[in-house]
Amino acid sequence: MTPEDLPSLLRALHQENSERRPDCPDEHLIAAYVDGALGDDRREGIGEHLADCGHCLALVGLLSRERTANASQPVAE
């Protein structure tokens, strides 16, 4: 899964029930995935989970949008 895949997957999953499941990674792990701070093995595992979980995919989308929005704002002196 690549960042370019997220918009279409989010639209497809928008209609589905997206409740958190017991096998969902915690929010810190999802944030590390978005930041690119995970090793390849963990990143691949999260990617496989995202292909099947609307809740976590929506969280990745939210964090990705937030990260992009914050990157374009000037930093206070």
Phi and psi in degrees as a GROMACS rama.xvg file:
@    title "Ramachandran Plot"
@    xaxis  label "Phi"
@    yaxis  label "Psi"
@TYPE xy
-117.766  163.31  THR-2
-58.2885  -27.3884  PRO-3
-68.5772  -22.5914  GLU-4
-76.8454  -21.7352  ASP-5
-58.4361  -48.6395  LEU-6
-57.6335  -44.4973  PRO-7
-69.1495  -37.3931  SER-8
-67.194  -39.5468  LEU-9
-63.4208  -41.4484  LEU-10
-63.4163  -41.6208  ARG-11
-66.3962  -36.3459  ALA-12
-88.562  -7.18513  LEU-13
-57.5789  -35.7587  HIS-14
-79.2971  -20.6411  GLN-15
-81.8942  160.215  GLU-16
-67.3561  125.354  ASN-17
-121.625  48.7325  SER-18
-78.1339  148.985  GLU-19
-64.1703  135.996  ARG-20
-105.883  162.312  ARG-21
-61.1181  -26.9243  PRO-22
-90.0377  4.88628  ASP-23
-70.2742  138.239  CYS-24
-68.1831  157.71  PRO-25
-73.4663  168.901  ASP-26
-63.1861  -31.4257  GLU-27
-66.3395  -39.2803  HIS-28
-68.9866  -38.7714  LEU-29
-63.338  -42.4887  ILE-30
-63.1771  -40.4807  ALA-31
-64.0631  -35.9448  ALA-32
-62.0192  -47.6312  TYR-33
-63.2203  -38.4966  VAL-34
-78.1138  -8.68385  ASP-35
75.8744  24.9254  GLY-36
-96.0971  9.46035  ALA-37
-101.399  151.35  LEU-38
-69.5567  165.811  GLY-39
-58.1376  -40.5418  ASP-40
-63.9779  -47.4292  ASP-41
-68.8585  -38.4932  ARG-42
-62.1361  -42.3376  ARG-43
-64.0621  -40.3647  GLU-44
-63.7394  -42.0177  GLY-45
-65.048  -41.7824  ILE-46
-59.5054  -41.2045  GLY-47
-64.7471  -40.3284  GLU-48
-64.0512  -42.15  HIS-49
-62.9711  -30.9832  LEU-50
-65.4262  -15.0058  ALA-51
-124.624  3.03759  ASP-52
-133.382  107.698  CYS-53
-64.4207  -35.4073  GLY-54
-61.6263  -52.3202  HIS-55
-70.1332  -35.9479  CYS-56
-63.1593  -40.4654  LEU-57
-64.4763  -37.7201  ALA-58
-65.4002  -42.0181  LEU-59
-61.589  -42.629  VAL-60
-61.541  -44.3105  GLY-61
-62.2587  -47.7696  LEU-62
-65.6511  -36.0295  LEU-63
-65.4579  -43.9141  SER-64
-64.9777  -42.0663  ARG-65
-63.2414  -42.1309  GLU-66
-63.1133  -42.6719  ARG-67
-66.115  -42.2144  THR-68
-64.7524  -41.8046  ALA-69
-69.3702  -30.562  ASN-70
-67.9819  -25.882  ALA-71
-92.0915  -6.57012  SER-72
-89.0052  141.42  GLN-73
-68.9322  150.636  PRO-74
-89.5297  136.139  VAL-75
-66.0438  148.305  ALA-76
